[in-house]
Amino acid sequence: MKSIFNILNNQSNNYSTIQNCRADIIGELEAIIQYNAHLEQTDNEKAKETINDIMLEEMVHVGQLFGLLFYLNPESKTQFEKGLNEFNYS
Ligand SMILES: [Fe+2]
C-alpha cells in the first residue's frame, strides 16, 4: 500500500520529469538552430553532409521528446493537437 508520502513524491517526480522533458525539447530546438546556422556558414561539402545528417537526427529527438511529454502529460497532447487543427495550411 502506498503512503501519502510516496504518492506525493511520485507526483513531484512526475512534475519534474515533465518540466525536464519540456526543457529538453528546447535544447533540441536550440541545437537545430545552431546546426542550421553552421550549415549555412560552410562551403565544405563533407561538413554540410555531416551537419545536415546530425540536424535531421535532432528533429527526430524533438519528436521522441514530444512523444514522451504526451505520454507523461496527455493534456499537452490535447492542446498540441488543438493547435495543429487551428493552423491554417492554405
Ligand atoms: Fe538531440
PDB file of the backbone (N, CA, C, O) and the ligand in Angstrom, with CONECT records:
HET    LIG  A 101       1
ATOM      1  N   MET A   1       0.840  -1.195   0.000  1.00  0.00           N
ATOM      2  CA  MET A   1       0.000   0.000   0.000  1.00  0.00           C
ATOM      3  C   MET A   1       0.880   1.250   0.000  1.00  0.00           C
ATOM      4  O   MET A   1       1.840   1.350   0.764  1.00  0.00           O
ATOM      5  N   LYS A   2       0.538   2.192  -0.862  1.00  0.00           N
ATOM      6  CA  LYS A   2       1.354   3.403  -0.970  1.00  0.00           C
ATOM      7  C   LYS A   2       0.986   4.388   0.134  1.00  0.00           C
ATOM      8  O   LYS A   2      -0.188   4.599   0.439  1.00  0.00           O
ATOM      9  N   SER A   3       2.002   4.977   0.717  1.00  0.00           N
ATOM     10  CA  SER A   3       1.759   6.009   1.722  1.00  0.00           C
ATOM     11  C   SER A   3       1.516   7.341   1.007  1.00  0.00           C
ATOM     12  O   SER A   3       1.821   7.484  -0.177  1.00  0.00           O
ATOM     13  N   ILE A   4       0.969   8.301   1.732  1.00  0.00           N
ATOM     14  CA  ILE A   4       0.738   9.634   1.154  1.00  0.00           C
ATOM     15  C   ILE A   4       2.060  10.245   0.728  1.00  0.00           C
ATOM     16  O   ILE A   4       2.122  10.998  -0.244  1.00  0.00           O
ATOM     17  N   PHE A   5       3.142   9.911   1.479  1.00  0.00           N
ATOM     18  CA  PHE A   5       4.468  10.426   1.100  1.00  0.00           C
ATOM     19  C   PHE A   5       4.883   9.907  -0.276  1.00  0.00           C
ATOM     20  O   PHE A   5       5.375  10.662  -1.114  1.00  0.00           O
ATOM     21  N   ASN A   6       4.677   8.597  -0.498  1.00  0.00           N
ATOM     22  CA  ASN A   6       5.044   8.018  -1.791  1.00  0.00           C
ATOM     23  C   ASN A   6       4.219   8.611  -2.932  1.00  0.00           C
ATOM     24  O   ASN A   6       4.733   8.870  -4.020  1.00  0.00           O
ATOM     25  N   ILE A   7       2.933   8.819  -2.662  1.00  0.00           N
ATOM     26  CA  ILE A   7       2.058   9.401  -3.687  1.00  0.00           C
ATOM     27  C   ILE A   7       2.522  10.815  -4.031  1.00  0.00           C
ATOM     28  O   ILE A   7       2.647  11.166  -5.205  1.00  0.00           O
ATOM     29  N   LEU A   8       2.777  11.624  -2.998  1.00  0.00           N
ATOM     30  CA  LEU A   8       3.223  12.999  -3.239  1.00  0.00           C
ATOM     31  C   LEU A   8       4.598  13.016  -3.906  1.00  0.00           C
ATOM     32  O   LEU A   8       4.863  13.834  -4.787  1.00  0.00           O
ATOM     33  N   ASN A   9       5.471  12.097  -3.472  1.00  0.00           N
ATOM     34  CA  ASN A   9       6.803  12.026  -4.068  1.00  0.00           C
ATOM     35  C   ASN A   9       6.720  11.655  -5.545  1.00  0.00           C
ATOM     36  O   ASN A   9       7.452  12.206  -6.368  1.00  0.00           O
ATOM     37  N   ASN A  10       5.826  10.717  -5.884  1.00  0.00           N
ATOM     38  CA  ASN A  10       5.648  10.336  -7.283  1.00  0.00           C
ATOM     39  C   ASN A  10       5.095  11.495  -8.104  1.00  0.00           C
ATOM     40  O   ASN A  10       5.510  11.712  -9.243  1.00  0.00           O
ATOM     41  N   GLN A  11       4.144  12.247  -7.512  1.00  0.00           N
ATOM     42  CA  GLN A  11       3.588  13.400  -8.222  1.00  0.00           C
ATOM     43  C   GLN A  11       4.671  14.442  -8.470  1.00  0.00           C
ATOM     44  O   GLN A  11       4.756  15.029  -9.548  1.00  0.00           O
ATOM     45  N   SER A  12       5.503  14.660  -7.444  1.00  0.00           N
ATOM     46  CA  SER A  12       6.587  15.624  -7.560  1.00  0.00           C
ATOM     47  C   SER A  12       7.600  15.178  -8.598  1.00  0.00           C
ATOM     48  O   SER A  12       8.099  15.990  -9.378  1.00  0.00           O
ATOM     49  N   ASN A  13       7.907  13.876  -8.608  1.00  0.00           N
ATOM     50  CA  ASN A  13       8.853  13.337  -9.581  1.00  0.00           C
ATOM     51  C   ASN A  13       8.308  13.448 -10.992  1.00  0.00           C
ATOM     52  O   ASN A  13       9.038  13.773 -11.928  1.00  0.00           O
ATOM     53  N   ASN A  14       7.008  13.172 -11.139  1.00  0.00           N
ATOM     54  CA  ASN A  14       6.385  13.280 -12.452  1.00  0.00           C
ATOM     55  C   ASN A  14       6.392  14.724 -12.943  1.00  0.00           C
ATOM     56  O   ASN A  14       6.634  14.988 -14.121  1.00  0.00           O
ATOM     57  N   TYR A  15       6.124  15.657 -12.027  1.00  0.00           N
ATOM     58  CA  TYR A  15       6.152  17.081 -12.385  1.00  0.00           C
ATOM     59  C   TYR A  15       7.539  17.454 -12.891  1.00  0.00           C
ATOM     60  O   TYR A  15       7.671  18.108 -13.926  1.00  0.00           O
ATOM     61  N   SER A  16       8.576  17.037 -12.159  1.00  0.00           N
ATOM     62  CA  SER A  16       9.952  17.337 -12.565  1.00  0.00           C
ATOM     63  C   SER A  16      10.282  16.709 -13.906  1.00  0.00           C
ATOM     64  O   SER A  16      10.942  17.325 -14.743  1.00  0.00           O
ATOM     65  N   THR A  17       9.823  15.488 -14.110  1.00  0.00           N
ATOM     66  CA  THR A  17      10.121  14.804 -15.371  1.00  0.00           C
ATOM     67  C   THR A  17       9.454  15.515 -16.538  1.00  0.00           C
ATOM     68  O   THR A  17      10.047  15.650 -17.608  1.00  0.00           O
ATOM     69  N   ILE A  18       8.217  15.973 -16.334  1.00  0.00           N
ATOM     70  CA  ILE A  18       7.509  16.716 -17.390  1.00  0.00           C
ATOM     71  C   ILE A  18       8.242  18.019 -17.707  1.00  0.00           C
ATOM     72  O   ILE A  18       8.454  18.353 -18.873  1.00  0.00           O
ATOM     73  N   GLN A  19       8.625  18.747 -16.668  1.00  0.00           N
ATOM     74  CA  GLN A  19       9.312  20.026 -16.900  1.00  0.00           C
ATOM     75  C   GLN A  19      10.676  19.801 -17.548  1.00  0.00           C
ATOM     76  O   GLN A  19      11.089  20.571 -18.416  1.00  0.00           O
ATOM     77  N   ASN A  20      11.376  18.743 -17.126  1.00  0.00           N
ATOM     78  CA  ASN A  20      12.676  18.432 -17.741  1.00  0.00           C
ATOM     79  C   ASN A  20      12.502  18.061 -19.202  1.00  0.00           C
ATOM     80  O   ASN A  20      13.332  18.412 -20.041  1.00  0.00           O
ATOM     81  N   CYS A  21      11.430  17.355 -19.505  1.00  0.00           N
ATOM     82  CA  CYS A  21      11.142  16.967 -20.884  1.00  0.00           C
ATOM     83  C   CYS A  21      10.933  18.223 -21.737  1.00  0.00           C
ATOM     84  O   CYS A  21      11.452  18.315 -22.850  1.00  0.00           O
ATOM     85  N   ARG A  22      10.177  19.182 -21.213  1.00  0.00           N
ATOM     86  CA  ARG A  22       9.969  20.445 -21.943  1.00  0.00           C
ATOM     87  C   ARG A  22      11.293  21.171 -22.155  1.00  0.00           C
ATOM     88  O   ARG A  22      11.549  21.704 -23.235  1.00  0.00           O
ATOM     89  N   ALA A  23      12.135  21.191 -21.119  1.00  0.00           N
ATOM     90  CA  ALA A  23      13.443  21.848 -21.236  1.00  0.00           C
ATOM     91  C   ALA A  23      14.309  21.127 -22.272  1.00  0.00           C
ATOM     92  O   ALA A  23      15.054  21.763 -23.018  1.00  0.00           O
ATOM     93  N   ASP A  24      14.207  19.807 -22.312  1.00  0.00           N
ATOM     94  CA  ASP A  24      14.992  19.036 -23.288  1.00  0.00           C
ATOM     95  C   ASP A  24      14.522  19.316 -24.713  1.00  0.00           C
ATOM     96  O   ASP A  24      15.332  19.322 -25.640  1.00  0.00           O
ATOM     97  N   ILE A  25      13.210  19.551 -24.899  1.00  0.00           N
ATOM     98  CA  ILE A  25      12.691  19.926 -26.224  1.00  0.00           C
ATOM     99  C   ILE A  25      13.325  21.255 -26.652  1.00  0.00           C
ATOM    100  O   ILE A  25      13.746  21.415 -27.797  1.00  0.00           O
ATOM    101  N   ILE A  26      13.385  22.202 -25.710  1.00  0.00           N
ATOM    102  CA  ILE A  26      14.036  23.486 -26.016  1.00  0.00           C
ATOM    103  C   ILE A  26      15.484  23.249 -26.434  1.00  0.00           C
ATOM    104  O   ILE A  26      15.958  23.840 -27.404  1.00  0.00           O
ATOM    105  N   GLY A  27      16.184  22.386 -25.704  1.00  0.00           N
ATOM    106  CA  GLY A  27      17.579  22.090 -26.022  1.00  0.00           C
ATOM    107  C   GLY A  27      17.748  21.522 -27.421  1.00  0.00           C
ATOM    108  O   GLY A  27      18.677  21.886 -28.143  1.00  0.00           O
ATOM    109  N   GLU A  28      16.849  20.634 -27.795  1.00  0.00           N
ATOM    110  CA  GLU A  28      16.930  20.044 -29.132  1.00  0.00           C
ATOM    111  C   GLU A  28      16.653  21.096 -30.207  1.00  0.00           C
ATOM    112  O   GLU A  28      17.316  21.118 -31.245  1.00  0.00           O
ATOM    113  N   LEU A  29      15.668  21.971 -29.955  1.00  0.00           N
ATOM    114  CA  LEU A  29      15.353  23.029 -30.926  1.00  0.00           C
ATOM    115  C   LEU A  29      16.522  24.000 -31.060  1.00  0.00           C
ATOM    116  O   LEU A  29      16.841  24.450 -32.160  1.00  0.00           O
ATOM    117  N   GLU A  30      17.159  24.321 -29.931  1.00  0.00           N
ATOM    118  CA  GLU A  30      18.336  25.205 -29.985  1.00  0.00           C
ATOM    119  C   GLU A  30      19.467  24.544 -30.773  1.00  0.00           C
ATOM    120  O   GLU A  30      20.194  25.212 -31.508  1.00  0.00           O
ATOM    121  N   ALA A  31      19.606  23.230 -30.612  1.00  0.00           N
ATOM    122  CA  ALA A  31      20.641  22.511 -31.365  1.00  0.00           C
ATOM    123  C   ALA A  31      20.348  22.591 -32.860  1.00  0.00           C
ATOM    124  O   ALA A  31      21.261  22.789 -33.662  1.00  0.00           O
ATOM    125  N   ILE A  32      19.088  22.441 -33.235  1.00  0.00           N
ATOM    126  CA  ILE A  32      18.703  22.533 -34.648  1.00  0.00           C
ATOM    127  C   ILE A  32      19.049  23.912 -35.209  1.00  0.00           C
ATOM    128  O   ILE A  32      19.589  24.030 -36.309  1.00  0.00           O
ATOM    129  N   ILE A  33      18.731  24.953 -34.436  1.00  0.00           N
ATOM    130  CA  ILE A  33      19.031  26.323 -34.875  1.00  0.00           C
ATOM    131  C   ILE A  33      20.535  26.495 -35.080  1.00  0.00           C
ATOM    132  O   ILE A  33      20.973  27.084 -36.068  1.00  0.00           O
ATOM    133  N   GLN A  34      21.320  25.972 -34.132  1.00  0.00           N
ATOM    134  CA  GLN A  34      22.780  26.116 -34.236  1.00  0.00           C
ATOM    135  C   GLN A  34      23.334  25.325 -35.420  1.00  0.00           C
ATOM    136  O   GLN A  34      24.158  25.842 -36.174  1.00  0.00           O
ATOM    137  N   TYR A  35      22.893  24.080 -35.589  1.00  0.00           N
ATOM    138  CA  TYR A  35      23.378  23.281 -36.725  1.00  0.00           C
ATOM    139  C   TYR A  35      22.991  23.930 -38.047  1.00  0.00           C
ATOM    140  O   TYR A  35      23.770  23.935 -38.999  1.00  0.00           O
ATOM    141  N   ASN A  36      21.775  24.480 -38.095  1.00  0.00           N
ATOM    142  CA  ASN A  36      21.319  25.131 -39.319  1.00  0.00           C
ATOM    143  C   ASN A  36      22.185  26.345 -39.648  1.00  0.00           C
ATOM    144  O   ASN A  36      22.537  26.579 -40.804  1.00  0.00           O
ATOM    145  N   ALA A  37      22.520  27.111 -38.610  1.00  0.00           N
ATOM    146  CA  ALA A  37      23.382  28.282 -38.811  1.00  0.00           C
ATOM    147  C   ALA A  37      24.768  27.849 -39.282  1.00  0.00           C
ATOM    148  O   ALA A  37      25.341  28.472 -40.176  1.00  0.00           O
ATOM    149  N   HIS A  38      25.305  26.790 -38.688  1.00  0.00           N
ATOM    150  CA  HIS A  38      26.638  26.315 -39.075  1.00  0.00           C
ATOM    151  C   HIS A  38      26.618  25.719 -40.478  1.00  0.00           C
ATOM    152  O   HIS A  38      27.602  25.799 -41.214  1.00  0.00           O
ATOM    153  N   LEU A  39      25.510  25.131 -40.829  1.00  0.00           N
ATOM    154  CA  LEU A  39      25.335  24.592 -42.178  1.00  0.00           C
ATOM    155  C   LEU A  39      25.443  25.713 -43.215  1.00  0.00           C
ATOM    156  O   LEU A  39      26.049  25.552 -44.274  1.00  0.00           O
ATOM    157  N   GLU A  40      24.842  26.844 -42.879  1.00  0.00           N
ATOM    158  CA  GLU A  40      24.850  27.986 -43.805  1.00  0.00           C
ATOM    159  C   GLU A  40      26.220  28.658 -43.884  1.00  0.00           C
ATOM    160  O   GLU A  40      26.502  29.398 -44.826  1.00  0.00           O
ATOM    161  N   GLN A  41      27.071  28.394 -42.882  1.00  0.00           N
ATOM    162  CA  GLN A  41      28.354  29.098 -42.798  1.00  0.00           C
ATOM    163  C   GLN A  41      29.511  28.333 -43.427  1.00  0.00           C
ATOM    164  O   GLN A  41      30.646  28.807 -43.399  1.00  0.00           O
ATOM    165  N   THR A  42      29.243  27.158 -43.995  1.00  0.00           N
ATOM    166  CA  THR A  42      30.358  26.397 -44.577  1.00  0.00           C
ATOM    167  C   THR A  42      30.101  26.087 -46.048  1.00  0.00           C
ATOM    168  O   THR A  42      28.965  25.905 -46.486  1.00  0.00           O
ATOM    169  N   ASP A  43      31.203  26.036 -46.788  1.00  0.00           N
ATOM    170  CA  ASP A  43      31.145  25.617 -48.189  1.00  0.00           C
ATOM    171  C   ASP A  43      31.662  24.194 -48.345  1.00  0.00           C
ATOM    172  O   ASP A  43      31.608  23.628 -49.436  1.00  0.00           O
ATOM    173  N   ASN A  44      32.160  23.616 -47.260  1.00  0.00           N
ATOM    174  CA  ASN A  44      32.736  22.276 -47.298  1.00  0.00           C
ATOM    175  C   ASN A  44      31.619  21.242 -47.417  1.00  0.00           C
ATOM    176  O   ASN A  44      30.771  21.137 -46.531  1.00  0.00           O
ATOM    177  N   GLU A  45      31.618  20.484 -48.502  1.00  0.00           N
ATOM    178  CA  GLU A  45      30.519  19.542 -48.769  1.00  0.00           C
ATOM    179  C   GLU A  45      30.426  18.429 -47.719  1.00  0.00           C
ATOM    180  O   GLU A  45      29.331  18.006 -47.348  1.00  0.00           O
ATOM    181  N   LYS A  46      31.587  17.960 -47.246  1.00  0.00           N
ATOM    182  CA  LYS A  46      31.579  16.898 -46.227  1.00  0.00           C
ATOM    183  C   LYS A  46      30.988  17.437 -44.924  1.00  0.00           C
ATOM    184  O   LYS A  46      30.230  16.747 -44.242  1.00  0.00           O
ATOM    185  N   ALA A  47      31.345  18.675 -44.588  1.00  0.00           N
ATOM    186  CA  ALA A  47      30.794  19.303 -43.380  1.00  0.00           C
ATOM    187  C   ALA A  47      29.288  19.495 -43.528  1.00  0.00           C
ATOM    188  O   ALA A  47      28.526  19.228 -42.598  1.00  0.00           O
ATOM    189  N   LYS A  48      28.867  19.957 -44.696  1.00  0.00           N
ATOM    190  CA  LYS A  48      27.425  20.161 -44.947  1.00  0.00           C
ATOM    191  C   LYS A  48      26.656  18.855 -44.782  1.00  0.00           C
ATOM    192  O   LYS A  48      25.609  18.805 -44.137  1.00  0.00           O
ATOM    193  N   GLU A  49      27.208  17.794 -45.386  1.00  0.00           N
ATOM    194  CA  GLU A  49      26.552  16.483 -45.324  1.00  0.00           C
ATOM    195  C   GLU A  49      26.443  15.992 -43.879  1.00  0.00           C
ATOM    196  O   GLU A  49      25.394  15.502 -43.461  1.00  0.00           O
ATOM    197  N   THR A  50      27.525  16.126 -43.129  1.00  0.00           N
ATOM    198  CA  THR A  50      27.552  15.643 -41.744  1.00  0.00           C
ATOM    199  C   THR A  50      26.630  16.462 -40.851  1.00  0.00           C
ATOM    200  O   THR A  50      25.850  15.909 -40.076  1.00  0.00           O
ATOM    201  N   ILE A  51      26.726  17.779 -40.966  1.00  0.00           N
ATOM    202  CA  ILE A  51      25.906  18.659 -40.120  1.00  0.00           C
ATOM    203  C   ILE A  51      24.426  18.470 -40.442  1.00  0.00           C
ATOM    204  O   ILE A  51      23.590  18.438 -39.538  1.00  0.00           O
ATOM    205  N   ASN A  52      24.104  18.344 -41.729  1.00  0.00           N
ATOM    206  CA  ASN A  52      22.708  18.139 -42.111  1.00  0.00           C
ATOM    207  C   ASN A  52      22.159  16.826 -41.535  1.00  0.00           C
ATOM    208  O   ASN A  52      21.021  16.760 -41.071  1.00  0.00           O
ATOM    209  N   ASP A  53      23.003  15.781 -41.577  1.00  0.00           N
ATOM    210  CA  ASP A  53      22.589  14.483 -41.031  1.00  0.00           C
ATOM    211  C   ASP A  53      22.311  14.599 -39.532  1.00  0.00           C
ATOM    212  O   ASP A  53      21.312  14.078 -39.036  1.00  0.00           O
ATOM    213  N   ILE A  54      23.194  15.277 -38.823  1.00  0.00           N
ATOM    214  CA  ILE A  54      23.009  15.459 -37.371  1.00  0.00           C
ATOM    215  C   ILE A  54      21.761  16.293 -37.097  1.00  0.00           C
ATOM    216  O   ILE A  54      20.988  15.985 -36.191  1.00  0.00           O
ATOM    217  N   MET A  55      21.569  17.357 -37.892  1.00  0.00           N
ATOM    218  CA  MET A  55      20.407  18.230 -37.698  1.00  0.00           C
ATOM    219  C   MET A  55      19.098  17.450 -37.854  1.00  0.00           C
ATOM    220  O   MET A  55      18.142  17.666 -37.109  1.00  0.00           O
ATOM    221  N   LEU A  56      19.070  16.543 -38.830  1.00  0.00           N
ATOM    222  CA  LEU A  56      17.864  15.731 -39.027  1.00  0.00           C
ATOM    223  C   LEU A  56      17.639  14.803 -37.837  1.00  0.00           C
ATOM    224  O   LEU A  56      16.500  14.549 -37.447  1.00  0.00           O
ATOM    225  N   GLU A  57      18.744  14.291 -37.257  1.00  0.00           N
ATOM    226  CA  GLU A  57      18.610  13.450 -36.055  1.00  0.00           C
ATOM    227  C   GLU A  57      18.023  14.244 -34.890  1.00  0.00           C
ATOM    228  O   GLU A  57      17.227  13.719 -34.112  1.00  0.00           O
ATOM    229  N   GLU A  58      18.422  15.515 -34.776  1.00  0.00           N
ATOM    230  CA  GLU A  58      17.873  16.356 -33.701  1.00  0.00           C
ATOM    231  C   GLU A  58      16.362  16.534 -33.870  1.00  0.00           C
ATOM    232  O   GLU A  58      15.623  16.597 -32.888  1.00  0.00           O
ATOM    233  N   MET A  59      15.917  16.613 -35.116  1.00  0.00           N
ATOM    234  CA  MET A  59      14.473  16.724 -35.371  1.00  0.00           C
ATOM    235  C   MET A  59      13.757  15.462 -34.899  1.00  0.00           C
ATOM    236  O   MET A  59      12.647  15.531 -34.370  1.00  0.00           O
ATOM    237  N   VAL A  60      14.398  14.307 -35.092  1.00  0.00           N
ATOM    238  CA  VAL A  60      13.821  13.055 -34.584  1.00  0.00           C
ATOM    239  C   VAL A  60      13.746  13.105 -33.059  1.00  0.00           C
ATOM    240  O   VAL A  60      12.763  12.667 -32.462  1.00  0.00           O
ATOM    241  N   HIS A  61      14.784  13.640 -32.442  1.00  0.00           N
ATOM    242  CA  HIS A  61      14.788  13.737 -30.973  1.00  0.00           C
ATOM    243  C   HIS A  61      13.647  14.619 -30.478  1.00  0.00           C
ATOM    244  O   HIS A  61      13.035  14.329 -29.449  1.00  0.00           O
ATOM    245  N   VAL A  62      13.360  15.694 -31.210  1.00  0.00           N
ATOM    246  CA  VAL A  62      12.222  16.547 -30.841  1.00  0.00           C
ATOM    247  C   VAL A  62      10.941  15.718 -30.831  1.00  0.00           C
ATOM    248  O   VAL A  62      10.132  15.812 -29.908  1.00  0.00           O
ATOM    249  N   GLY A  63      10.772  14.906 -31.871  1.00  0.00           N
ATOM    250  CA  GLY A  63       9.581  14.062 -31.949  1.00  0.00           C
ATOM    251  C   GLY A  63       9.513  13.061 -30.809  1.00  0.00           C
ATOM    252  O   GLY A  63       8.448  12.830 -30.236  1.00  0.00           O
ATOM    253  N   GLN A  64      10.671  12.459 -30.480  1.00  0.00           N
ATOM    254  CA  GLN A  64      10.701  11.491 -29.371  1.00  0.00           C
ATOM    255  C   GLN A  64      10.317  12.167 -28.060  1.00  0.00           C
ATOM    256  O   GLN A  64       9.559  11.615 -27.261  1.00  0.00           O
ATOM    257  N   LEU A  65      10.846  13.361 -27.851  1.00  0.00           N
ATOM    258  CA  LEU A  65      10.568  14.053 -26.588  1.00  0.00           C
ATOM    259  C   LEU A  65       9.115  14.508 -26.507  1.00  0.00           C
ATOM    260  O   LEU A  65       8.517  14.483 -25.431  1.00  0.00           O
ATOM    261  N   PHE A  66       8.544  14.924 -27.637  1.00  0.00           N
ATOM    262  CA  PHE A  66       7.115  15.256 -27.619  1.00  0.00           C
ATOM    263  C   PHE A  66       6.299  13.996 -27.319  1.00  0.00           C
ATOM    264  O   PHE A  66       5.300  14.059 -26.602  1.00  0.00           O
ATOM    265  N   GLY A  67       6.718  12.867 -27.860  1.00  0.00           N
ATOM    266  CA  GLY A  67       6.038  11.607 -27.547  1.00  0.00           C
ATOM    267  C   GLY A  67       6.080  11.320 -26.057  1.00  0.00           C
ATOM    268  O   GLY A  67       5.079  10.917 -25.464  1.00  0.00           O
ATOM    269  N   LEU A  68       7.249  11.531 -25.452  1.00  0.00           N
ATOM    270  CA  LEU A  68       7.387  11.324 -24.004  1.00  0.00           C
ATOM    271  C   LEU A  68       6.519  12.306 -23.229  1.00  0.00           C
ATOM    272  O   LEU A  68       5.843  11.930 -22.272  1.00  0.00           O
ATOM    273  N   LEU A  69       6.543  13.583 -23.654  1.00  0.00           N
ATOM    274  CA  LEU A  69       5.734  14.596 -22.969  1.00  0.00           C
ATOM    275  C   LEU A  69       4.253  14.241 -23.044  1.00  0.00           C
ATOM    276  O   LEU A  69       3.535  14.352 -22.050  1.00  0.00           O
ATOM    277  N   PHE A  70       3.796  13.816 -24.217  1.00  0.00           N
ATOM    278  CA  PHE A  70       2.382  13.483 -24.375  1.00  0.00           C
ATOM    279  C   PHE A  70       2.011  12.262 -23.532  1.00  0.00           C
ATOM    280  O   PHE A  70       0.894  12.163 -23.025  1.00  0.00           O
ATOM    281  N   TYR A  71       2.964  11.329 -23.388  1.00  0.00           N
ATOM    282  CA  TYR A  71       2.739  10.150 -22.540  1.00  0.00           C
ATOM    283  C   TYR A  71       2.610  10.562 -21.075  1.00  0.00           C
ATOM    284  O   TYR A  71       1.733  10.086 -20.355  1.00  0.00           O
ATOM    285  N   LEU A  72       3.504  11.458 -20.651  1.00  0.00           N
ATOM    286  CA  LEU A  72       3.529  11.890 -19.252  1.00  0.00           C
ATOM    287  C   LEU A  72       2.396  12.854 -18.921  1.00  0.00           C
ATOM    288  O   LEU A  72       1.896  12.876 -17.797  1.00  0.00           O
ATOM    289  N   ASN A  73       1.994  13.656 -19.919  1.00  0.00           N
ATOM    290  CA  ASN A  73       1.011  14.717 -19.696  1.00  0.00           C
ATOM    291  C   ASN A  73       0.045  14.783 -20.880  1.00  0.00           C
ATOM    292  O   ASN A  73       0.228  15.603 -21.780  1.00  0.00           O
ATOM    293  N   PRO A  74      -0.972  13.935 -20.889  1.00  0.00           N
ATOM    294  CA  PRO A  74      -1.913  13.871 -22.018  1.00  0.00           C
ATOM    295  C   PRO A  74      -2.553  15.218 -22.374  1.00  0.00           C
ATOM    296  O   PRO A  74      -2.913  15.438 -23.530  1.00  0.00           O
ATOM    297  N   GLU A  75      -2.700  16.119 -21.399  1.00  0.00           N
ATOM    298  CA  GLU A  75      -3.273  17.437 -21.690  1.00  0.00           C
ATOM    299  C   GLU A  75      -2.402  18.199 -22.689  1.00  0.00           C
ATOM    300  O   GLU A  75      -2.916  18.945 -23.522  1.00  0.00           O
ATOM    301  N   SER A  76      -1.079  18.008 -22.604  1.00  0.00           N
ATOM    302  CA  SER A  76      -0.175  18.654 -23.569  1.00  0.00           C
ATOM    303  C   SER A  76      -0.474  18.173 -24.983  1.00  0.00           C
ATOM    304  O   SER A  76      -0.436  18.954 -25.934  1.00  0.00           O
ATOM    305  N   LYS A  77      -0.770  16.890 -25.113  1.00  0.00           N
ATOM    306  CA  LYS A  77      -1.096  16.338 -26.433  1.00  0.00           C
ATOM    307  C   LYS A  77      -2.398  16.924 -26.945  1.00  0.00           C
ATOM    308  O   LYS A  77      -2.507  17.299 -28.112  1.00  0.00           O
ATOM    309  N   THR A  78      -3.393  16.999 -26.057  1.00  0.00           N
ATOM    310  CA  THR A  78      -4.686  17.561 -26.442  1.00  0.00           C
ATOM    311  C   THR A  78      -4.529  18.988 -26.961  1.00  0.00           C
ATOM    312  O   THR A  78      -5.086  19.346 -27.999  1.00  0.00           O
ATOM    313  N   GLN A  79      -3.763  19.797 -26.227  1.00  0.00           N
ATOM    314  CA  GLN A  79      -3.595  21.201 -26.624  1.00  0.00           C
ATOM    315  C   GLN A  79      -2.728  21.325 -27.876  1.00  0.00           C
ATOM    316  O   GLN A  79      -2.960  22.197 -28.714  1.00  0.00           O
ATOM    317  N   PHE A  80      -1.723  20.445 -28.000  1.00  0.00           N
ATOM    318  CA  PHE A  80      -0.862  20.449 -29.187  1.00  0.00           C
ATOM    319  C   PHE A  80      -1.703  20.156 -30.435  1.00  0.00           C
ATOM    320  O   PHE A  80      -1.594  20.844 -31.450  1.00  0.00           O
ATOM    321  N   GLU A  81      -2.540  19.124 -30.334  1.00  0.00           N
ATOM    322  CA  GLU A  81      -3.383  18.753 -31.471  1.00  0.00           C
ATOM    323  C   GLU A  81      -4.397  19.852 -31.789  1.00  0.00           C
ATOM    324  O   GLU A  81      -4.732  20.080 -32.951  1.00  0.00           O
ATOM    325  N   LYS A  82      -4.879  20.527 -30.750  1.00  0.00           N
ATOM    326  CA  LYS A  82      -5.790  21.657 -30.958  1.00  0.00           C
ATOM    327  C   LYS A  82      -5.081  22.741 -31.769  1.00  0.00           C
ATOM    328  O   LYS A  82      -5.659  23.327 -32.684  1.00  0.00           O
ATOM    329  N   GLY A  83      -3.829  22.997 -31.420  1.00  0.00           N
ATOM    330  CA  GLY A  83      -3.040  23.988 -32.153  1.00  0.00           C
ATOM    331  C   GLY A  83      -2.832  23.598 -33.605  1.00  0.00           C
ATOM    332  O   GLY A  83      -2.927  24.439 -34.499  1.00  0.00           O
ATOM    333  N   LEU A  84      -2.546  22.308 -33.843  1.00  0.00           N
ATOM    334  CA  LEU A  84      -2.380  21.834 -35.225  1.00  0.00           C
ATOM    335  C   LEU A  84      -3.654  22.040 -36.018  1.00  0.00           C
ATOM    336  O   LEU A  84      -3.625  22.458 -37.175  1.00  0.00           O
ATOM    337  N   ASN A  85      -4.771  21.741 -35.380  1.00  0.00           N
ATOM    338  CA  ASN A  85      -6.058  21.872 -36.069  1.00  0.00           C
ATOM    339  C   ASN A  85      -6.431  23.330 -36.328  1.00  0.00           C
ATOM    340  O   ASN A  85      -7.157  23.637 -37.274  1.00  0.00           O
ATOM    341  N   GLU A  86      -5.921  24.232 -35.467  1.00  0.00           N
ATOM    342  CA  GLU A  86      -6.220  25.661 -35.645  1.00  0.00           C
ATOM    343  C   GLU A  86      -5.331  26.315 -36.693  1.00  0.00           C
ATOM    344  O   GLU A  86      -5.631  27.404 -37.183  1.00  0.00           O
ATOM    345  N   PHE A  87      -4.216  25.632 -37.040  1.00  0.00           N
ATOM    346  CA  PHE A  87      -3.318  26.215 -38.044  1.00  0.00           C
ATOM    347  C   PHE A  87      -3.964  26.120 -39.417  1.00  0.00           C
ATOM    348  O   PHE A  87      -4.518  25.086 -39.791  1.00  0.00           O
ATOM    349  N   ASN A  88      -3.882  27.201 -40.147  1.00  0.00           N
ATOM    350  CA  ASN A  88      -4.464  27.260 -41.486  1.00  0.00           C
ATOM    351  C   ASN A  88      -3.374  27.011 -42.524  1.00  0.00           C
ATOM    352  O   ASN A  88      -2.493  27.852 -42.703  1.00  0.00           O
ATOM    353  N   TYR A  89      -3.420  25.867 -43.209  1.00  0.00           N
ATOM    354  CA  TYR A  89      -2.385  25.490 -44.171  1.00  0.00           C
ATOM    355  C   TYR A  89      -2.531  26.200 -45.514  1.00  0.00           C
ATOM    356  O   TYR A  89      -1.618  26.162 -46.338  1.00  0.00           O
ATOM    357  N   SER A  90      -3.664  26.841 -45.735  1.00  0.00           N
ATOM    358  CA  SER A  90      -3.867  27.460 -47.060  1.00  0.00           C
ATOM    359  C   SER A  90      -3.243  28.845 -47.139  1.00  0.00           C
ATOM    360  O   SER A  90      -3.322  29.500 -48.178  1.00  0.00           O
TER     361      SER A  90
HETATM  362 FE   LIG A 101      19.454  15.541 -29.785  1.00  0.00          FE2+
END
